[in-house]
Amino acid sequence: LEINVFVDANHAYNKVTGRSITGLIGFVSSTPIIWSSKRQACVQTSTFGAEFTALKKAVEDVITLRYYFQLMGIKVDKATNVYVDNMGVVLNASNLGSTLNKKSVALSYHFVREHVANNVIEIRKVDSKDNHADPFTKSLNSTEHHDFMYEVMNN
């Protein structure tokens, strides 16, 4: 059973409140089964913070999804691949020797790192143009929307 989750954040998406938006989509094999586009609960002062907060939400959803599969008797042995488009987040989340100097995202950081260390998730880099969660954080015109839906359905 292969689970892949794509996550993205749009830093300071809301110009009035300054809040970022988190977008994610999760696939089991090639079938999309979870997706989300939500405003983040607090204002982040950096793109790194917004991306790490989005990654924390994705890890929470991965844990829930894996638990549901276990309840149905489906064994999930492999780590779930979580794809992000921010290299700083990838390096900080997956490198055991990295240290975090930003207290504002410390809880998200430790939560994600704990699940990487326990082999529940594996953080991977994906280009922004290949990130399936990108349309969940931005407005699309009709052509881009149809292209996205075609790609998701034929993945």
N, C-alpha and C positions, 0 to 999 in steps of 0.2 A: 504494500500500500504506500504510494508516494503522495505526500502532501507538500504543496508549494504555496507559499503566501507571499504576495507582493504588497509592499506598503510604501506610502509616500506621504509627505506633509507639504502644505503650502504655507510658508511662514508669513504671518501677519496678513492673512487672506482678507479678514474683515477690516476695512479701513476705519471704521468707527470705533470698534472695541480693541483692535490690534490682535485679536485672537487668530490662531492658526487653525487650519482644517486638516484632519487626518482622513486618508483614504486607504482602503485595503480591499484586496480580493484574494480569496483562497481557493485553490483547486485541489481536488482529489483525483489523481491521474490527470485527465484533461477536462474534468467537469467542474465548473465553478459552483461552489456550495456555500460560501460565505462572502459577503461583501458589505462594505460600510463606508459612509461618508459623513463624518461628524465634526462639529466644531470642538476644539480642545477646551477643557474646563478652565485653564488659566493662561495668561499671557506669557509667551516665551520671548526672551530678549534676543535670541539668536536662532539661526536656521538649525544649528546643531541641537539645541534644546527642543525645537519643534519636531525634528526628525526622531530624536530619541524618545520623546513622549509618544509619537506615533508607533515606534517600534515596540514600546512597552504594551500598548493596546493590542498590537498584532500578536505578541507573545501570550497575552491573556486569552485571546481568541484561540490560539493554537492549543493551549493547555485544555481549554474547554472542549474543543473539537476532538482531541486525542482521548479525553475522558469519555465522551459520548461513544467513540468507537470501541473503547474497552468495555463499556456497559453493554454494547451489542455483541460482544464476544469476538471482536476483530482485533487481532494483535498488531500493534504498531511498534516495530522495533527500531526502524530507521529514524534518525533525527529529521525533523521537519525543516525544509529549506525556507528561509525567510529572506526575500530579496529587497534590498534598499538601494537607493541611487546616490547616497552620500558616503563617500569614502572615509571620512572622519568617523562616522558612526560605525562603519564596518570594522575599522581598525580598533576603535575603543571597545567595541562589544566583543570582538573575537580574540584579541591579543591579551593573554593572561598577564603580561607584564606591564600593560598600560595603566596609568593612573588618571583619575578624573580630577580636574581642578575646578570644576563648575558645580558648586553646591546646589544650584537650582534644579539640576536634573539628577542629583545623586541617587534618589530612590529608584527612578526608572533605570538608571545605570546598573545598580546592584541587582535589581530584579532580573534584568535581561542577562547580565553576566552569570548569575546563578544558574539560569536555565541553559546557557551555552555550556557551562562547566559540567552540568548533569547530562549533556548530550540529548536534551529534549529538542533544541533548535540548533540550526547552523546558519549563521549570517553570511550572506553572499552579496556581492556587488552586481548591480545590473545598470546598464545605461538608462538614462531618463527616457529615451525614445522607446525602449523595450520594456519599461515598467508598466505592467497592466493596471496598477493602482493609480497612475497619473490622471486618467480621466475622472477619477472620483474626487480630485482636488481642484479641478479647473473646469471652466465652462467650455463646452465643445459646440462648434457649429454642426449643422446636420450632416455634412460630409464626413467630418472627423468622427462623429457619433456612430455613423453607419460603418465606417472603417474599423472602429474599435469593436463594435458588436460582431462584425464579421470575423475579426481575429480571435476574439474570445470563443465564439462558437466553433471555429475551425482549428483551435489550438491543438 
